[in-house]
């Protein structure tokens, strides 16, 4: 593992860490937002390819609104009406997305500089999220660790423990393009999702509480298909998100395959495994006209995210798995992004 300075923000140094394996493949992660800047893996011809969208400078990360590569918390995705009730108390949050709370608020985990520790096994980021930060109750000790092994698997471990009952739902918001970042839209990328159902969204991409079958809808990825095949279909859920921006209800419990993506051009395949109950497919519908790494430019649908998570808006939907973390209990979640070729 190596690291180098990547800039300064809020008077704190940001460092970019490289986790490289024996074959020369590597992942780059920074302590600003626990952000994945690059994942460089071989394609079918052995050419090293950067499959992650990102930026060249820290200033572009601190000024962005797309959460590129960042870890999200305390609560990823949306909480309706920017509030939730817990133990009879209503907690008010920042209404930073059409009257709802999105990705932890104005300064969530993605906009903080974390402490970093290099161990033999992993790169470990940690911070104390103080009581009341972004409106959430309780002091919360958080660690997020990254490891990258010789099988080209990036493993992210999330851990948190608090001194008061609170809500926790962490994810990673990396945008992928398996032909290489900056390669245009992802319509031809083939995708499988291990889900028979998804959560219905309203016009502001907030889950309503209804769980719908994917059968005979554009949301059926139970058999691998190109992302672009049905993305323009006349479907109210697609129109609400300008494309895919939906939580899928994963089959099975414990650690399981959430999704798999494949590029016929590069031969690169990505398999996502997780302990989380859901995964958000987001097709970068609002990523418009911004500079990317190495002189590239990004437009809408130039990447896709597979955000493993608890279901959005679960505090208002009693039929969803609960994101409540009780005082003294430990939040533990794991997600693996495994790369190969076929």
C-alpha positions in Angstrom: 0.0 0.0 0.0 1.3 3.4 -0.9 -0.2 6.9 -0.5 0.4 10.5 -1.7 -1.0 13.9 -0.9 -4.2 14.8 -2.8 -4.9 18.3 -1.4 -6.2 20.1 1.7 -9.8 20.8 2.7 -11.1 22.3 6.0 -7.5 22.6 7.0 -7.0 18.8 6.8 -4.7 16.9 4.5 -6.4 14.5 2.1 -4.3 11.5 1.0 -4.9 9.2 -1.9 -4.1 5.5 -1.1 -3.2 2.8 -3.6 -4.1 -0.8 -2.8 -2.2 -2.8 -5.4 -2.1 -6.6 -5.8 0.6 -8.9 -7.1 -0.6 -8.7 -10.7 -0.5 -4.9 -10.8 -4.2 -4.3 -10.6 -5.1 -1.7 -8.0 -7.8 0.5 -6.3 -7.3 4.1 -5.3 -9.2 5.4 -2.2 -8.9 8.7 -0.4 -9.7 9.7 3.1 -12.1 12.5 1.9 -15.5 10.8 2.0 -13.8 7.3 2.0 -14.0 7.8 -1.8 -13.0 5.2 -4.4 -11.2 7.2 -7.1 -10.1 4.4 -9.4 -10.3 0.6 -9.8 -7.8 -0.6 -12.4 -8.2 -4.2 -13.6 -7.2 -6.2 -16.7 -9.6 -6.6 -19.6 -9.9 -9.7 -21.7 -6.6 -8.9 -23.5 -4.8 -8.1 -20.3 -4.9 -4.4 -20.7 -5.3 -2.5 -17.4 -8.5 -0.5 -17.5 -9.8 2.1 -15.0 -13.5 1.2 -14.6 -14.5 3.9 -12.1 -15.6 7.5 -12.9 -13.9 10.2 -11.0 -11.9 13.5 -11.0 -8.3 14.7 -11.2 -8.4 17.1 -8.3 -9.7 17.3 -4.8 -11.5 20.5 -5.6 -13.6 18.7 -8.1 -14.6 16.2 -5.4 -15.4 18.8 -2.8 -17.4 20.8 -5.3 -19.4 17.9 -6.8 -23.0 17.0 -6.3 -22.9 13.5 -7.6 -21.2 11.6 -4.8 -18.8 10.0 -7.2 -17.0 7.1 -5.5 -18.0 8.3 -2.0 -19.2 6.3 1.0 -22.6 7.6 2.2 -23.9 8.0 5.8 -25.3 8.2 8.3 -28.3 7.3 6.1 -27.8 6.6 2.4 -30.5 7.4 -0.1 -33.8 9.1 0.9 -35.8 9.7 4.1 -39.2 11.1 3.4 -40.1 14.7 4.5 -36.6 15.0 5.8 -37.6 13.6 9.2 -38.1 10.4 11.1 -39.7 9.4 14.4 -37.7 7.2 16.9 -38.7 6.4 20.4 -41.5 9.0 20.2 -39.2 11.8 19.1 -39.3 13.5 15.7 -35.8 14.2 14.3 -35.7 16.9 11.7 -33.1 16.6 8.9 -31.9 18.7 6.0 -34.4 18.8 3.2 -31.8 18.7 0.4 -33.7 16.8 -2.2 -37.3 17.8 -3.2 -38.3 18.1 0.5 -36.6 14.8 1.5 -33.3 14.1 3.1 -30.8 12.5 0.7 -27.5 10.8 1.4 -27.1 11.9 5.0 -27.7 15.6 4.4 -25.7 18.7 3.4 -22.5 17.4 5.0 -22.8 13.7 5.3 -20.0 11.1 5.6 -19.1 11.8 1.9 -18.0 15.3 2.7 -15.8 14.6 5.8 -12.1 14.0 6.1 -11.6 10.7 7.9 -8.7 9.4 10.0 -6.8 6.7 8.2 -4.8 3.6 9.4 -2.8 1.3 7.2 -2.8 -2.3 8.5 -1.4 -5.5 7.0 -4.9 -6.5 6.0 -6.7 -3.3 5.0 -7.0 0.4 4.8 -9.2 1.5 7.7 -10.9 4.9 7.9 -12.6 6.0 11.1 -14.4 9.0 12.6 -16.7 10.0 15.4 -20.0 11.4 14.1 -21.1 13.5 17.0 -24.6 13.6 18.5 -26.8 15.9 16.4 -24.6 15.8 13.3 -26.9 16.5 10.4 -29.8 16.1 12.8 -29.2 12.4 13.7 -29.2 11.4 17.4 -26.3 9.8 19.3 -22.5 9.8 19.1 -21.6 7.2 16.5 -18.2 5.7 16.1 -17.7 4.6 12.5 -15.1 2.6 10.6 -15.0 1.8 6.9 -12.3 -0.6 5.7 -11.1 -1.4 2.2 -9.0 -4.3 1.0 -8.1 -5.3 -2.5 -6.8 -8.9 -3.0 -5.0 -10.9 -5.7 -8.4 -12.0 -7.1 -9.2 -8.4 -8.0 -11.8 -8.2 -5.3 -12.5 -4.9 -3.5 -14.0 -5.6 -0.1 -15.7 -2.8 1.9 -16.5 -3.4 5.6 -18.8 -1.0 7.4 -19.0 -0.9 11.2 -20.7 1.5 13.6 -21.6 1.7 17.3 -23.5 4.5 19.0 -24.4 5.6 22.5 -28.1 6.3 21.6 -30.7 4.7 19.4 -30.2 6.1 15.9 -30.6 5.1 12.3 -27.7 3.9 10.2 -27.6 2.9 6.5 -24.2 3.1 4.8 -23.3 2.5 1.1 -20.8 3.3 -1.5 -21.7 5.5 -4.5 -19.1 4.4 -7.1 -20.0 4.9 -10.8 -18.7 2.1 -13.0 -18.1 1.8 -16.7 -16.7 -1.6 -17.6 -15.3 -0.4 -21.0 -13.3 2.2 -19.0 -14.2 5.5 -17.5 -15.1 8.1 -20.1 -16.2 5.5 -22.7 -19.7 7.0 -23.2 -23.0 5.6 -22.2 -23.5 2.2 -20.5 -26.5 1.0 -22.6 -24.6 -2.0 -23.9 -23.4 -3.1 -20.5 -25.2 -6.4 -19.6 -26.7 -6.6 -16.1 -28.2 -9.2 -13.8 -29.8 -8.4 -10.5 -30.7 -11.1 -8.0 -34.2 -9.7 -7.3 -37.8 -10.6 -8.1 -39.2 -7.3 -6.8 -38.4 -3.6 -6.3 -39.7 -0.8 -4.3 -42.1 1.6 -6.0 -41.0 5.3 -6.1 -43.0 8.5 -6.2 -42.3 11.4 -8.5 -39.3 12.4 -6.3 -37.7 8.9 -6.3 -39.0 8.3 -2.7 -40.2 4.7 -2.0 -44.0 4.7 -1.3 -43.9 1.5 0.7 -45.2 -0.7 -2.1 -43.1 -3.6 -3.2 -43.7 -4.5 -6.9 -42.8 -7.6 -8.9 -40.3 -7.1 -11.7 -42.1 -9.6 -13.9 -43.1 -8.1 -17.3 -41.6 -4.8 -16.4 -38.4 -2.9 -17.4 -37.1 -3.8 -13.9 -36.7 -7.5 -14.7 -33.0 -8.2 -14.6 -33.4 -11.8 -13.4 -31.9 -12.8 -16.8 -28.9 -10.7 -17.9 -29.8 -8.0 -20.4 -28.4 -4.7 -21.7 -29.0 -1.8 -19.3 -30.3 0.2 -22.3 -32.8 -2.3 -23.6 -35.8 -1.0 -21.6 -34.5 2.2 -20.1 -36.7 4.4 -22.4 -39.9 2.2 -22.0 -43.2 4.0 -21.2 -43.2 3.2 -17.4 -44.1 5.6 -14.7 -41.3 4.4 -12.4 -38.7 4.9 -15.1 -40.1 8.4 -15.9 -40.0 9.4 -12.2 -36.2 8.7 -12.1 -35.3 9.7 -15.7 -34.1 6.1 -15.9 -33.2 3.6 -13.3 -32.9 5.0 -9.8 -34.5 2.2 -7.8 -34.0 -0.1 -4.9 -34.2 -3.9 -5.7 -35.3 -6.3 -3.0 -32.6 -9.0 -3.0 -33.3 -12.7 -2.8 -31.8 -14.6 0.1 -30.3 -13.6 3.4 -26.8 -13.2 4.7 -24.0 -12.6 2.2 -25.3 -13.2 -1.3 -24.8 -12.1 -4.9 -26.6 -8.8 -5.5 -25.8 -8.2 -9.1 -23.4 -8.9 -11.9 -22.5 -6.7 -14.9 -20.6 -7.6 -18.0 -19.1 -5.8 -21.0 -18.8 -7.7 -24.2 -16.4 -5.2 -25.5 -13.8 -5.3 -22.7 -14.7 -8.7 -21.4 -14.7 -7.3 -17.9 -17.2 -8.7 -15.5 -18.2 -7.2 -12.1 -20.0 -9.3 -9.5 -21.4 -7.6 -6.4 -21.9 -9.5 -3.2 -23.4 -8.1 0.0 -24.9 -8.7 3.4 -27.4 -5.9 2.8 -31.1 -6.5 1.9 -31.2 -4.2 -1.1 -29.3 -2.7 -4.0 -30.0 0.6 -5.7 -29.4 0.6 -9.5 -28.7 4.2 -10.6 -27.9 4.9 -14.2 -26.3 8.4 -13.7 -29.4 10.1 -15.0 -28.4 13.5 -13.7 -24.6 13.3 -14.5 -24.5 16.0 -17.1 -21.6 17.8 -18.8 -18.8 17.6 -16.3 -15.1 17.0 -16.7 -13.8 13.5 -15.8 -10.4 12.0 -15.2 -7.6 12.4 -17.8 -9.5 14.8 -20.1 -12.7 12.8 -20.4 -16.2 14.3 -20.0 -19.2 12.7 -18.4 -22.8 13.0 -19.5 -26.0 11.3 -18.2 -25.9 7.5 -18.3 -22.2 7.4 -18.7 -21.9 5.1 -15.7 -24.0 2.9 -13.4 -24.1 2.5 -9.6 -24.9 -0.6 -7.6 -25.4 0.8 -4.1 -25.9 -1.9 -1.6 -28.2 -0.7 1.2 -31.2 -1.0 3.5 -34.3 0.1 1.6 -34.7 3.9 1.3 -37.4 5.6 3.4 -37.6 2.6 5.7 -38.4 4.7 8.8 -41.8 5.6 7.1 -42.4 2.1 5.7 -43.0 -0.5 8.5 -42.9 -3.4 6.0 -39.3 -2.6 5.1 -36.2 -3.9 7.0 -35.5 -1.5 9.8 -32.4 0.7 9.7 -32.6 1.4 13.5 -29.3 0.8 15.4 -29.9 0.5 19.1 -27.5 2.0 21.6 -24.5 -0.3 22.2 -25.3 -2.6 19.3 -22.9 -2.9 16.4 -23.8 -2.2 12.8 -21.8 -4.6 10.5 -22.2 -4.8 6.8 -20.0 -6.1 4.0 -19.9 -5.5 0.2 -17.5 -7.1 -2.3 -16.9 -5.8 -5.8 -15.3 -8.7 -7.6 -13.7 -8.3 -11.1 -12.9 -10.9 -13.7 -13.1 -11.5 -17.4 -15.1 -13.8 -19.7 
